[in-house]
Amino acid sequence: MERETDEIIFERYLKTGNNDDLKELLARYREELCFFLFRMVRNMEDAEELMLDAYAVASSGRNTFEGRSGFKTWLFGIGRNLALKHLRKQHFFLFSLNEEMTSGEGMPELTILKDERNRMLYEALDRINPDYRQALHLCYFENMSEDDIAVVLKKSKKQVYNLMARGKKALKETLVSMGFEAGL
């Protein structure tokens, strides 16, 4: 049996008001949206609250989903807008990504090396322009297309292409300056 699309489930929710449909969508994107928001606000409690707020806006704003983009894209756009509003209220204008990645005892050497590379990647992402970081995150962590990224970031496809190209270049330069050269 094929999995129902997000759009079918959401349309059914709008027609019937069945909370099980909304719970299904929450289960599908809860962690991804929360992680995306955490990268913006740097506080897990705030990210979780913003994620729930995004679902509340989605569930109550029945006339705003027009189907021009996918449900996930629309939901992430709502989340991003809420996070930006949250940051403005707190007078934060820089987004940061300082995640502590630790490795457990007795881990194989390759896993430790991978963790170190991931730590360096997150540190390098923290150092680049927030717009570059958001575009790269949506592309590589959320597997969104340039069209979907354009909707979430409220940019043209050309602007997204430029953000991605500049972001990759800035990320590479940052990683090199940190002494990371493998695989570049």
VMD Tcl script that builds the backbone (N, CA, C; Angstrom):
set m [mol new atoms 552]
animate dup $m
set s [atomselect $m all]
$s set {name element resname resid chain x y z} {
  {N N MET 1 A 0.846 -1.193 0.000}
  {CA C MET 1 A 0.000 0.000 0.000}
  {C C MET 1 A 0.882 1.244 0.000}
  {N N GLU 2 A 0.600 2.161 -0.895}
  {CA C GLU 2 A 1.388 3.392 -0.992}
  {C C GLU 2 A 1.022 4.350 0.137}
  {N N ARG 3 A 2.023 5.083 0.540}
  {CA C ARG 3 A 1.824 6.086 1.584}
  {C C ARG 3 A 1.092 7.282 0.982}
  {N N GLU 4 A 0.091 7.771 1.694}
  {CA C GLU 4 A -0.654 8.937 1.213}
  {C C GLU 4 A 0.244 10.168 1.210}
  {N N THR 5 A 0.035 11.031 0.258}
  {CA C THR 5 A 0.833 12.256 0.203}
  {C C THR 5 A 0.393 13.194 1.320}
  {N N ASP 6 A 1.308 14.075 1.675}
  {CA C ASP 6 A 1.026 15.066 2.716}
  {C C ASP 6 A -0.172 15.930 2.322}
  {N N GLU 7 A -0.215 16.283 1.052}
  {CA C GLU 7 A -1.272 17.170 0.569}
  {C C GLU 7 A -2.651 16.516 0.695}
  {N N ILE 8 A -2.739 15.207 0.388}
  {CA C ILE 8 A -4.014 14.488 0.524}
  {C C ILE 8 A -4.441 14.457 1.986}
  {N N ILE 9 A -3.498 14.150 2.861}
  {CA C ILE 9 A -3.809 14.095 4.293}
  {C C ILE 9 A -4.249 15.461 4.801}
  {N N PHE 10 A -3.547 16.524 4.377}
  {CA C PHE 10 A -3.894 17.859 4.852}
  {C C PHE 10 A -5.258 18.295 4.309}
  {N N GLU 11 A -5.512 18.020 3.039}
  {CA C GLU 11 A -6.823 18.361 2.469}
  {C C GLU 11 A -7.944 17.633 3.204}
  {N N ARG 12 A -7.711 16.366 3.538}
  {CA C ARG 12 A -8.710 15.605 4.284}
  {C C ARG 12 A -8.912 16.222 5.671}
  {N N TYR 13 A -7.798 16.649 6.301}
  {CA C TYR 13 A -7.908 17.312 7.598}
  {C C TYR 13 A -8.753 18.582 7.487}
  {N N LEU 14 A -8.513 19.354 6.443}
  {CA C LEU 14 A -9.273 20.596 6.266}
  {C C LEU 14 A -10.769 20.321 6.091}
  {N N LYS 15 A -11.098 19.230 5.396}
  {CA C LYS 15 A -12.508 18.904 5.147}
  {C C LYS 15 A -13.191 18.304 6.367}
  {N N THR 16 A -12.475 17.417 7.081}
  {CA C THR 16 A -13.123 16.672 8.163}
  {C C THR 16 A -12.767 17.166 9.557}
  {N N GLY 17 A -11.614 17.829 9.690}
  {CA C GLY 17 A -11.169 18.266 11.010}
  {C C GLY 17 A -10.666 17.115 11.868}
  {N N ASN 18 A -10.382 15.988 11.244}
  {CA C ASN 18 A -9.922 14.798 11.961}
  {C C ASN 18 A -8.499 15.032 12.474}
  {N N ASN 19 A -8.348 15.065 13.776}
  {CA C ASN 19 A -7.027 15.317 14.368}
  {C C ASN 19 A -6.020 14.218 14.086}
  {N N ASP 20 A -6.476 13.023 13.755}
  {CA C ASP 20 A -5.542 11.943 13.413}
  {C C ASP 20 A -4.727 12.297 12.170}
  {N N ASP 21 A -5.337 13.010 11.233}
  {CA C ASP 21 A -4.612 13.438 10.037}
  {C C ASP 21 A -3.518 14.442 10.399}
  {N N LEU 22 A -3.848 15.358 11.281}
  {CA C LEU 22 A -2.848 16.338 11.707}
  {C C LEU 22 A -1.732 15.650 12.495}
  {N N LYS 23 A -2.092 14.666 13.312}
  {CA C LYS 23 A -1.083 13.911 14.061}
  {C C LYS 23 A -0.150 13.162 13.116}
  {N N GLU 24 A -0.687 12.654 12.016}
  {CA C GLU 24 A 0.138 11.957 11.022}
  {C C GLU 24 A 1.165 12.922 10.421}
  {N N LEU 25 A 0.735 14.111 10.073}
  {CA C LEU 25 A 1.659 15.106 9.516}
  {C C LEU 25 A 2.682 15.550 10.566}
  {N N LEU 26 A 2.255 15.662 11.791}
  {CA C LEU 26 A 3.165 16.014 12.882}
  {C C LEU 26 A 4.229 14.927 13.035}
  {N N ALA 27 A 3.810 13.685 12.976}
  {CA C ALA 27 A 4.768 12.577 13.101}
  {C C ALA 27 A 5.779 12.582 11.951}
  {N N ARG 28 A 5.346 12.978 10.778}
  {CA C ARG 28 A 6.231 12.967 9.605}
  {C C ARG 28 A 7.320 14.035 9.674}
  {N N TYR 29 A 7.007 15.209 10.176}
  {CA C TYR 29 A 7.947 16.328 10.067}
  {C C TYR 29 A 8.361 16.963 11.380}
  {N N ARG 30 A 7.909 16.442 12.481}
  {CA C ARG 30 A 8.217 17.015 13.787}
  {C C ARG 30 A 9.719 17.191 14.008}
  {N N GLU 31 A 10.484 16.129 13.856}
  {CA C GLU 31 A 11.923 16.183 14.139}
  {C C GLU 31 A 12.671 17.047 13.129}
  {N N GLU 32 A 12.343 16.896 11.845}
  {CA C GLU 32 A 13.039 17.678 10.821}
  {C C GLU 32 A 12.809 19.172 11.010}
  {N N LEU 33 A 11.564 19.552 11.238}
  {CA C LEU 33 A 11.243 20.963 11.427}
  {C C LEU 33 A 11.885 21.498 12.701}
  {N N CYS 34 A 11.856 20.715 13.748}
  {CA C CYS 34 A 12.459 21.136 15.013}
  {C C CYS 34 A 13.966 21.354 14.849}
  {N N PHE 35 A 14.636 20.439 14.152}
  {CA C PHE 35 A 16.074 20.572 13.917}
  {C C PHE 35 A 16.369 21.814 13.078}
  {N N PHE 36 A 15.568 22.059 12.049}
  {CA C PHE 36 A 15.738 23.249 11.213}
  {C C PHE 36 A 15.581 24.514 12.062}
  {N N LEU 37 A 14.571 24.547 12.903}
  {CA C LEU 37 A 14.331 25.722 13.742}
  {C C LEU 37 A 15.411 25.876 14.807}
  {N N PHE 38 A 15.899 24.758 15.331}
  {CA C PHE 38 A 16.979 24.811 16.313}
  {C C PHE 38 A 18.209 25.482 15.712}
  {N N ARG 39 A 18.486 25.209 14.457}
  {CA C ARG 39 A 19.641 25.822 13.799}
  {C C ARG 39 A 19.483 27.329 13.698}
  {N N MET 40 A 18.269 27.800 13.711}
  {CA C MET 40 A 18.043 29.239 13.637}
  {C C MET 40 A 18.066 29.890 15.018}
  {N N VAL 41 A 17.396 29.279 15.990}
  {CA C VAL 41 A 17.218 29.932 17.289}
  {C C VAL 41 A 18.179 29.467 18.368}
  {N N ARG 42 A 18.895 28.346 18.126}
  {CA C ARG 42 A 19.928 27.830 19.024}
  {C C ARG 42 A 19.426 27.461 20.413}
  {N N ASN 43 A 18.164 27.178 20.536}
  {CA C ASN 43 A 17.609 26.779 21.822}
  {C C ASN 43 A 16.552 25.720 21.546}
  {N N MET 44 A 16.747 24.524 22.084}
  {CA C MET 44 A 15.856 23.417 21.762}
  {C C MET 44 A 14.441 23.657 22.263}
  {N N GLU 45 A 14.274 24.248 23.430}
  {CA C GLU 45 A 12.927 24.519 23.931}
  {C C GLU 45 A 12.190 25.494 23.022}
  {N N ASP 46 A 12.891 26.547 22.603}
  {CA C ASP 46 A 12.280 27.511 21.685}
  {C C ASP 46 A 11.964 26.853 20.346}
  {N N ALA 47 A 12.871 26.015 19.860}
  {CA C ALA 47 A 12.653 25.329 18.581}
  {C C ALA 47 A 11.423 24.430 18.650}
  {N N GLU 48 A 11.280 23.698 19.747}
  {CA C GLU 48 A 10.114 22.824 19.901}
  {C C GLU 48 A 8.821 23.639 19.975}
  {N N GLU 49 A 8.880 24.753 20.688}
  {CA C GLU 49 A 7.707 25.612 20.782}
  {C C GLU 49 A 7.350 26.201 19.418}
  {N N LEU 50 A 8.360 26.646 18.689}
  {CA C LEU 50 A 8.128 27.201 17.353}
  {C C LEU 50 A 7.594 26.141 16.393}
  {N N MET 51 A 8.091 24.912 16.529}
  {CA C MET 51 A 7.605 23.820 15.687}
  {C C MET 51 A 6.119 23.594 15.941}
  {N N LEU 52 A 5.731 23.563 17.213}
  {CA C LEU 52 A 4.312 23.385 17.537}
  {C C LEU 52 A 3.477 24.577 17.068}
  {N N ASP 53 A 4.045 25.775 17.182}
  {CA C ASP 53 A 3.357 26.970 16.685}
  {C C ASP 53 A 3.144 26.884 15.176}
  {N N ALA 54 A 4.147 26.373 14.462}
  {CA C ALA 54 A 4.021 26.234 13.012}
  {C C ALA 54 A 2.881 25.285 12.662}
  {N N TYR 55 A 2.767 24.195 13.399}
  {CA C TYR 55 A 1.648 23.273 13.167}
  {C C TYR 55 A 0.319 23.918 13.539}
  {N N ALA 56 A 0.318 24.726 14.587}
  {CA C ALA 56 A -0.922 25.408 14.977}
  {C C ALA 56 A -1.352 26.387 13.883}
  {N N VAL 57 A -0.394 27.131 13.332}
  {CA C VAL 57 A -0.708 28.056 12.245}
  {C C VAL 57 A -1.216 27.277 11.035}
  {N N ALA 58 A -0.541 26.178 10.716}
  {CA C ALA 58 A -0.955 25.360 9.573}
  {C C ALA 58 A -2.376 24.830 9.769}
  {N N SER 59 A -2.673 24.375 10.976}
  {CA C SER 59 A -3.992 23.779 11.212}
  {C C SER 59 A -5.102 24.813 11.280}
  {N N SER 60 A -4.799 26.038 11.678}
  {CA C SER 60 A -5.845 27.051 11.792}
  {C C SER 60 A -5.940 27.947 10.561}
  {N N GLY 61 A -4.854 28.065 9.809}
  {CA C GLY 61 A -4.846 28.929 8.633}
  {C C GLY 61 A -5.302 28.194 7.397}
  {N N ARG 62 A -6.503 27.710 7.422}
  {CA C ARG 62 A -7.004 26.820 6.374}
  {C C ARG 62 A -7.013 27.441 4.985}
  {N N ASN 63 A -7.100 28.727 4.891}
  {CA C ASN 63 A -7.167 29.352 3.568}
  {C C ASN 63 A -5.796 29.665 2.987}
  {N N THR 64 A -4.737 29.481 3.766}
  {CA C THR 64 A -3.422 29.892 3.284}
  {C C THR 64 A -2.721 28.838 2.452}
  {N N PHE 65 A -3.040 27.564 2.625}
  {CA C PHE 65 A -2.391 26.523 1.833}
  {C C PHE 65 A -3.108 26.426 0.496}
  {N N GLU 66 A -2.408 26.847 -0.540}
  {CA C GLU 66 A -3.013 26.883 -1.869}
  {C C GLU 66 A -2.518 25.771 -2.774}
  {N N GLY 67 A -1.594 24.965 -2.286}
  {CA C GLY 67 A -1.112 23.848 -3.084}
  {C C GLY 67 A -0.096 24.220 -4.149}
  {N N ARG 68 A 0.406 25.452 -4.119}
  {CA C ARG 68 A 1.427 25.848 -5.104}
  {C C ARG 68 A 2.780 25.233 -4.802}
  {N N SER 69 A 2.965 24.817 -3.585}
  {CA C SER 69 A 4.178 24.107 -3.180}
  {C C SER 69 A 3.720 22.889 -2.394}
  {N N GLY 70 A 4.658 22.047 -2.026}
  {CA C GLY 70 A 4.312 20.897 -1.214}
  {C C GLY 70 A 4.009 21.310 0.216}
  {N N PHE 71 A 3.329 20.445 0.938}
  {CA C PHE 71 A 2.981 20.733 2.331}
  {C C PHE 71 A 4.235 20.979 3.162}
  {N N LYS 72 A 5.265 20.144 2.985}
  {CA C LYS 72 A 6.497 20.281 3.758}
  {C C LYS 72 A 7.126 21.650 3.523}
  {N N THR 73 A 7.183 22.065 2.274}
  {CA C THR 73 A 7.757 23.365 1.930}
  {C C THR 73 A 6.970 24.485 2.596}
  {N N TRP 74 A 5.656 24.397 2.514}
  {CA C TRP 74 A 4.780 25.402 3.120}
  {C C TRP 74 A 4.972 25.434 4.628}
  {N N LEU 75 A 5.035 24.253 5.257}
  {CA C LEU 75 A 5.208 24.159 6.707}
  {C C LEU 75 A 6.555 24.738 7.147}
  {N N PHE 76 A 7.629 24.415 6.429}
  {CA C PHE 76 A 8.944 24.942 6.772}
  {C C PHE 76 A 8.972 26.466 6.587}
  {N N GLY 77 A 8.263 26.980 5.596}
  {CA C GLY 77 A 8.162 28.432 5.415}
  {C C GLY 77 A 7.483 29.096 6.598}
  {N N ILE 78 A 6.417 28.471 7.087}
  {CA C ILE 78 A 5.735 28.990 8.277}
  {C C ILE 78 A 6.700 28.974 9.464}
  {N N GLY 79 A 7.395 27.853 9.645}
  {CA C GLY 79 A 8.349 27.736 10.749}
  {C C GLY 79 A 9.442 28.777 10.677}
  {N N ARG 80 A 9.989 28.977 9.488}
  {CA C ARG 80 A 11.049 29.976 9.302}
  {C C ARG 80 A 10.540 31.371 9.659}
  {N N ASN 81 A 9.345 31.713 9.201}
  {CA C ASN 81 A 8.792 33.037 9.503}
  {C C ASN 81 A 8.590 33.214 11.013}
  {N N LEU 82 A 8.111 32.188 11.678}
  {CA C LEU 82 A 7.938 32.269 13.127}
  {C C LEU 82 A 9.285 32.415 13.843}
  {N N ALA 83 A 10.292 31.691 13.358}
  {CA C ALA 83 A 11.625 31.781 13.973}
  {C C ALA 83 A 12.219 33.168 13.779}
  {N N LEU 84 A 12.062 33.742 12.590}
  {CA C LEU 84 A 12.579 35.094 12.343}
  {C C LEU 84 A 11.881 36.115 13.240}
  {N N LYS 85 A 10.583 35.955 13.406}
  {CA C LYS 85 A 9.830 36.842 14.295}
  {C C LYS 85 A 10.329 36.691 15.728}
  {N N HIS 86 A 10.543 35.449 16.142}
  {CA C HIS 86 A 11.064 35.157 17.474}
  {C C HIS 86 A 12.438 35.816 17.681}
  {N N LEU 87 A 13.302 35.696 16.697}
  {CA C LEU 87 A 14.647 36.269 16.805}
  {C C LEU 87 A 14.607 37.796 16.848}
  {N N ARG 88 A 13.713 38.378 16.059}
  {CA C ARG 88 A 13.589 39.839 16.095}
  {C C ARG 88 A 13.153 40.306 17.479}
  {N N LYS 89 A 12.241 39.564 18.080}
  {CA C LYS 89 A 11.781 39.932 19.422}
  {C C LYS 89 A 12.919 39.883 20.430}
  {N N GLN 90 A 13.821 38.960 20.255}
  {CA C GLN 90 A 14.932 38.815 21.190}
  {C C GLN 90 A 16.174 39.583 20.746}
  {N N HIS 91 A 16.058 40.322 19.669}
  {CA C HIS 91 A 17.159 41.132 19.146}
  {C C HIS 91 A 18.365 40.298 18.718}
  {N N PHE 92 A 18.088 39.105 18.216}
  {CA C PHE 92 A 19.157 38.293 17.656}
  {C C PHE 92 A 19.101 38.430 16.153}
  {N N PHE 93 A 20.226 38.733 15.543}
  {CA C PHE 93 A 20.246 38.853 14.094}
  {C C PHE 93 A 21.191 37.854 13.445}
  {N N LEU 94 A 21.952 37.170 14.244}
  {CA C LEU 94 A 22.840 36.151 13.706}
  {C C LEU 94 A 22.339 34.791 14.131}
  {N N PHE 95 A 22.333 33.858 13.200}
  {CA C PHE 95 A 21.940 32.491 13.513}
  {C C PHE 95 A 23.207 31.709 13.756}
  {N N SER 96 A 23.163 30.823 14.713}
  {CA C SER 96 A 24.352 30.083 15.052}
  {C C SER 96 A 24.057 28.602 15.094}
  {N N LEU 97 A 25.096 27.847 14.944}
  {CA C LEU 97 A 24.945 26.397 14.875}
  {C C LEU 97 A 26.042 25.737 15.681}
  {N N ASN 98 A 26.168 26.008 16.946}
  {CA C ASN 98 A 27.207 25.383 17.752}
  {C C ASN 98 A 26.633 24.160 18.436}
  {N N GLU 99 A 26.661 23.051 17.726}
  {CA C GLU 99 A 26.197 21.808 18.315}
  {C C GLU 99 A 27.394 21.082 18.873}
  {N N GLU 100 A 27.241 20.537 20.043}
  {CA C GLU 100 A 28.310 19.729 20.596}
  {C C GLU 100 A 28.066 18.297 20.190}
  {N N MET 101 A 29.050 17.746 19.495}
  {CA C MET 101 A 28.948 16.356 19.075}
  {C C MET 101 A 29.972 15.570 19.864}
  {N N THR 102 A 29.493 14.648 20.643}
  {CA C THR 102 A 30.399 13.842 21.436}
  {C C THR 102 A 30.331 12.406 20.964}
  {N N SER 103 A 31.403 11.705 21.187}
  {CA C SER 103 A 31.419 10.296 20.819}
  {C C SER 103 A 31.514 9.470 22.091}
  {N N GLY 104 A 30.822 8.356 22.091}
  {CA C GLY 104 A 30.815 7.477 23.251}
  {C C GLY 104 A 32.105 6.694 23.352}
  {N N GLU 105 A 32.342 6.144 24.526}
  {CA C GLU 105 A 33.550 5.356 24.732}
  {C C GLU 105 A 33.454 4.057 23.959}
  {N N GLY 106 A 34.604 3.564 23.502}
  {CA C GLY 106 A 34.666 2.292 22.822}
  {C C GLY 106 A 34.195 2.333 21.375}
  {N N MET 107 A 34.009 3.556 20.798}
  {CA C MET 107 A 33.553 3.651 19.418}
  {C C MET 107 A 34.717 3.334 18.488}
  {N N PRO 108 A 34.428 2.717 17.356}
  {CA C PRO 108 A 35.489 2.448 16.400}
  {C C PRO 108 A 36.125 3.742 15.911}
  {N N GLU 109 A 37.365 3.650 15.492}
  {CA C GLU 109 A 38.129 4.813 15.057}
  {C C GLU 109 A 37.450 5.566 13.915}
  {N N LEU 110 A 36.842 4.855 12.995}
  {CA C LEU 110 A 36.180 5.513 11.868}
  {C C LEU 110 A 34.985 6.342 12.308}
  {N N THR 111 A 34.265 5.872 13.295}
  {CA C THR 111 A 33.120 6.629 13.801}
  {C C THR 111 A 33.584 7.902 14.484}
  {N N ILE 112 A 34.667 7.820 15.222}
  {CA C ILE 112 A 35.221 9.006 15.876}
  {C C ILE 112 A 35.673 10.015 14.828}
  {N N LEU 113 A 36.328 9.543 13.768}
  {CA C LEU 113 A 36.761 10.423 12.686}
  {C C LEU 113 A 35.552 11.096 12.027}
  {N N LYS 114 A 34.488 10.329 11.805}
  {CA C LYS 114 A 33.270 10.888 11.211}
  {C C LYS 114 A 32.671 11.951 12.133}
  {N N ASP 115 A 32.633 11.678 13.441}
  {CA C ASP 115 A 32.111 12.660 14.388}
  {C C ASP 115 A 32.932 13.950 14.368}
  {N N GLU 116 A 34.248 13.809 14.269}
  {CA C GLU 116 A 35.119 14.991 14.211}
  {C C GLU 116 A 34.841 15.788 12.934}
  {N N ARG 117 A 34.676 15.096 11.833}
  {CA C ARG 117 A 34.360 15.787 10.572}
  {C C ARG 117 A 33.022 16.499 10.680}
  {N N ASN 118 A 32.025 15.837 11.263}
  {CA C ASN 118 A 30.719 16.471 11.441}
  {C C ASN 118 A 30.823 17.695 12.346}
  {N N ARG 119 A 31.590 17.582 13.424}
  {CA C ARG 119 A 31.770 18.720 14.328}
  {C C ARG 119 A 32.389 19.891 13.574}
  {N N MET 120 A 33.399 19.601 12.759}
  {CA C MET 120 A 34.039 20.670 11.981}
  {C C MET 120 A 33.073 21.259 10.962}
  {N N LEU 121 A 32.260 20.419 10.354}
  {CA C LEU 121 A 31.277 20.905 9.387}
  {C C LEU 121 A 30.288 21.852 10.056}
  {N N TYR 122 A 29.743 21.447 11.206}
  {CA C TYR 122 A 28.796 22.312 11.915}
  {C C TYR 122 A 29.462 23.609 12.375}
  {N N GLU 123 A 30.693 23.521 12.817}
  {CA C GLU 123 A 31.416 24.722 13.225}
  {C C GLU 123 A 31.627 25.651 12.033}
  {N N ALA 124 A 31.986 25.071 10.886}
  {CA C ALA 124 A 32.174 25.874 9.674}
  {C C ALA 124 A 30.852 26.488 9.229}
  {N N LEU 125 A 29.771 25.725 9.295}
  {CA C LEU 125 A 28.456 26.267 8.940}
  {C C LEU 125 A 28.084 27.438 9.839}
  {N N ASP 126 A 28.486 27.353 11.092}
  {CA C ASP 126 A 28.206 28.422 12.045}
  {C C ASP 126 A 28.903 29.722 11.660}
  {N N ARG 127 A 29.990 29.615 10.938}
  {CA C ARG 127 A 30.800 30.789 10.599}
  {C C ARG 127 A 30.386 31.471 9.300}
  {N N ILE 128 A 29.551 30.822 8.487}
  {CA C ILE 128 A 29.196 31.439 7.206}
  {C C ILE 128 A 27.912 32.252 7.336}
  {N N ASN 129 A 27.630 33.034 6.322}
  {CA C ASN 129 A 26.460 33.895 6.254}
  {C C ASN 129 A 25.189 33.082 6.552}
  {N N PRO 130 A 24.282 33.598 7.392}
  {CA C PRO 130 A 23.059 32.863 7.732}
  {C C PRO 130 A 22.202 32.480 6.516}
  {N N ASP 131 A 22.144 33.348 5.507}
  {CA C ASP 131 A 21.369 33.018 4.313}
  {C C ASP 131 A 21.975 31.824 3.586}
  {N N TYR 132 A 23.302 31.782 3.509}
  {CA C TYR 132 A 23.978 30.633 2.891}
  {C C TYR 132 A 23.676 29.369 3.693}
  {N N ARG 133 A 23.775 29.487 4.999}
  {CA C ARG 133 A 23.574 28.345 5.888}
  {C C ARG 133 A 22.164 27.784 5.740}
  {N N GLN 134 A 21.166 28.662 5.686}
  {CA C GLN 134 A 19.785 28.195 5.551}
  {C C GLN 134 A 19.577 27.484 4.219}
  {N N ALA 135 A 20.093 28.053 3.144}
  {CA C ALA 135 A 19.939 27.427 1.828}
  {C C ALA 135 A 20.614 26.059 1.794}
  {N N LEU 136 A 21.825 25.981 2.320}
  {CA C LEU 136 A 22.542 24.704 2.338}
  {C C LEU 136 A 21.827 23.681 3.217}
  {N N HIS 137 A 21.316 24.123 4.347}
  {CA C HIS 137 A 20.597 23.207 5.233}
  {C C HIS 137 A 19.370 22.625 4.529}
  {N N LEU 138 A 18.576 23.488 3.926}
  {CA C LEU 138 A 17.364 23.014 3.267}
  {C C LEU 138 A 17.688 22.055 2.121}
  {N N CYS 139 A 18.766 22.324 1.422}
  {CA C CYS 139 A 19.149 21.466 0.304}
  {C C CYS 139 A 19.694 20.124 0.785}
  {N N TYR 140 A 20.681 20.157 1.656}
  {CA C TYR 140 A 21.416 18.942 2.001}
  {C C TYR 140 A 20.867 18.181 3.202}
  {N N PHE 141 A 20.210 18.867 4.119}
  {CA C PHE 141 A 19.664 18.175 5.281}
  {C C PHE 141 A 18.181 17.846 5.102}
  {N N GLU 142 A 17.469 18.671 4.350}
  {CA C GLU 142 A 16.035 18.452 4.142}
  {C C GLU 142 A 15.714 17.956 2.742}
  {N N ASN 143 A 16.724 17.849 1.884}
  {CA C ASN 143 A 16.562 17.346 0.515}
  {C C ASN 143 A 15.503 18.107 -0.281}
  {N N MET 144 A 15.465 19.414 -0.089}
  {CA C MET 144 A 14.500 20.229 -0.824}
  {C C MET 144 A 15.100 20.647 -2.168}
  {N N SER 145 A 14.229 20.817 -3.136}
  {CA C SER 145 A 14.653 21.289 -4.454}
  {C C SER 145 A 14.876 22.803 -4.393}
  {N N GLU 146 A 15.515 23.336 -5.427}
  {CA C GLU 146 A 15.734 24.786 -5.461}
  {C C GLU 146 A 14.410 25.536 -5.487}
  {N N ASP 147 A 13.410 24.966 -6.157}
  {CA C ASP 147 A 12.086 25.603 -6.190}
  {C C ASP 147 A 11.485 25.683 -4.785}
  {N N ASP 148 A 11.582 24.590 -4.032}
  {CA C ASP 148 A 11.041 24.578 -2.673}
  {C C ASP 148 A 11.823 25.512 -1.753}
  {N N ILE 149 A 13.146 25.527 -1.912}
  {CA C ILE 149 A 13.973 26.426 -1.103}
  {C C ILE 149 A 13.587 27.873 -1.383}
  {N N ALA 150 A 13.335 28.185 -2.641}
  {CA C ALA 150 A 12.931 29.542 -3.018}
  {C C ALA 150 A 11.641 29.941 -2.300}
  {N N VAL 151 A 10.703 29.008 -2.183}
  {CA C VAL 151 A 9.445 29.300 -1.496}
  {C C VAL 151 A 9.699 29.535 -0.005}
  {N N VAL 152 A 10.480 28.656 0.618}
  {CA C VAL 152 A 10.743 28.778 2.061}
  {C C VAL 152 A 11.480 30.075 2.373}
  {N N LEU 153 A 12.502 30.394 1.586}
  {CA C LEU 153 A 13.321 31.580 1.857}
  {C C LEU 153 A 12.749 32.861 1.250}
  {N N LYS 154 A 11.669 32.722 0.491}
  {CA C LYS 154 A 11.046 33.870 -0.189}
  {C C LYS 154 A 12.052 34.564 -1.108}
  {N N LYS 155 A 12.707 33.754 -1.922}
  {CA C LYS 155 A 13.699 34.243 -2.881}
  {C C LYS 155 A 13.333 33.675 -4.245}
  {N N SER 156 A 13.933 34.257 -5.291}
  {CA C SER 156 A 13.757 33.686 -6.629}
  {C C SER 156 A 14.662 32.464 -6.757}
  {N N LYS 157 A 14.378 31.654 -7.752}
  {CA C LYS 157 A 15.192 30.463 -7.985}
  {C C LYS 157 A 16.636 30.878 -8.281}
  {N N LYS 158 A 16.836 31.952 -9.009}
  {CA C LYS 158 A 18.173 32.464 -9.319}
  {C C LYS 158 A 18.892 32.881 -8.042}
  {N N GLN 159 A 18.186 33.544 -7.137}
  {CA C GLN 159 A 18.789 33.947 -5.868}
  {C C GLN 159 A 19.199 32.727 -5.050}
  {N N VAL 160 A 18.365 31.691 -5.065}
  {CA C VAL 160 A 18.697 30.459 -4.346}
  {C C VAL 160 A 19.937 29.819 -4.962}
  {N N TYR 161 A 19.981 29.786 -6.279}
  {CA C TYR 161 A 21.148 29.223 -6.963}
  {C C TYR 161 A 22.412 29.979 -6.536}
  {N N ASN 162 A 22.336 31.305 -6.495}
  {CA C ASN 162 A 23.483 32.113 -6.079}
  {C C ASN 162 A 23.840 31.877 -4.610}
  {N N LEU 163 A 22.831 31.793 -3.749}
  {CA C LEU 163 A 23.094 31.514 -2.329}
  {C C LEU 163 A 23.795 30.170 -2.166}
  {N N MET 164 A 23.335 29.173 -2.917}
  {CA C MET 164 A 23.935 27.838 -2.827}
  {C C MET 164 A 25.392 27.881 -3.305}
  {N N ALA 165 A 25.640 28.522 -4.429}
  {CA C ALA 165 A 27.000 28.575 -4.971}
  {C C ALA 165 A 27.931 29.336 -4.025}
  {N N ARG 166 A 27.481 30.477 -3.554}
  {CA C ARG 166 A 28.305 31.263 -2.625}
  {C C ARG 166 A 28.471 30.544 -1.289}
  {N N GLY 167 A 27.413 29.878 -0.848}
  {CA C GLY 167 A 27.474 29.134 0.403}
  {C C GLY 167 A 28.465 27.991 0.339}
  {N N LYS 168 A 28.464 27.253 -0.761}
  {CA C LYS 168 A 29.422 26.150 -0.922}
  {C C LYS 168 A 30.847 26.680 -0.924}
  {N N LYS 169 A 31.053 27.796 -1.630}
  {CA C LYS 169 A 32.395 28.383 -1.700}
  {C C LYS 169 A 32.832 28.866 -0.312}
  {N N ALA 170 A 31.946 29.555 0.387}
  {CA C ALA 170 A 32.275 30.061 1.727}
  {C C ALA 170 A 32.532 28.908 2.691}
  {N N LEU 171 A 31.731 27.864 2.590}
  {CA C LEU 171 A 31.907 26.704 3.459}
  {C C LEU 171 A 33.244 26.030 3.189}
  {N N LYS 172 A 33.589 25.880 1.930}
  {CA C LYS 172 A 34.875 25.261 1.571}
  {C C LYS 172 A 36.032 26.094 2.094}
  {N N GLU 173 A 35.970 27.407 1.887}
  {CA C GLU 173 A 37.038 28.292 2.364}
  {C C GLU 173 A 37.158 28.226 3.890}
  {N N THR 174 A 36.037 28.177 4.563}
  {CA C THR 174 A 36.048 28.107 6.023}
  {C C THR 174 A 36.650 26.797 6.493}
  {N N LEU 175 A 36.252 25.699 5.866}
  {CA C LEU 175 A 36.805 24.393 6.243}
  {C C LEU 175 A 38.306 24.336 6.003}
  {N N VAL 176 A 38.768 24.891 4.881}
  {CA C VAL 176 A 40.209 24.917 4.596}
  {C C VAL 176 A 40.939 25.739 5.642}
  {N N SER 177 A 40.361 26.890 6.020}
  {CA C SER 177 A 41.001 27.731 7.032}
  {C C SER 177 A 41.053 27.044 8.397}
  {N N MET 178 A 40.173 26.068 8.604}
  {CA C MET 178 A 40.148 25.305 9.854}
  {C C MET 178 A 41.075 24.092 9.786}
  {N N GLY 179 A 41.696 23.914 8.614}
  {CA C GLY 179 A 42.642 22.800 8.467}
  {C C GLY 179 A 42.017 21.523 7.938}
  {N N PHE 180 A 40.803 21.589 7.478}
  {CA C PHE 180 A 40.105 20.416 6.963}
  {C C PHE 180 A 40.220 20.428 5.443}
  {N N GLU 181 A 40.877 19.425 4.891}
  {CA C GLU 181 A 41.057 19.396 3.457}
  {C C GLU 181 A 40.536 18.111 2.819}
  {N N ALA 182 A 40.301 17.094 3.598}
  {CA C ALA 182 A 39.894 15.793 3.042}
  {C C ALA 182 A 38.534 15.906 2.363}
  {N N GLY 183 A 38.458 15.437 1.140}
  {CA C GLY 183 A 37.199 15.364 0.412}
  {C C GLY 183 A 36.725 16.672 -0.166}
  {N N LEU 184 A 37.527 17.722 -0.149}
  {CA C LEU 184 A 37.068 19.000 -0.693}
  {C C LEU 184 A 37.312 19.075 -2.156}
}
mol reanalyze $m
mol bondsrecalc $m
mol representation Tube
mol addrep $m
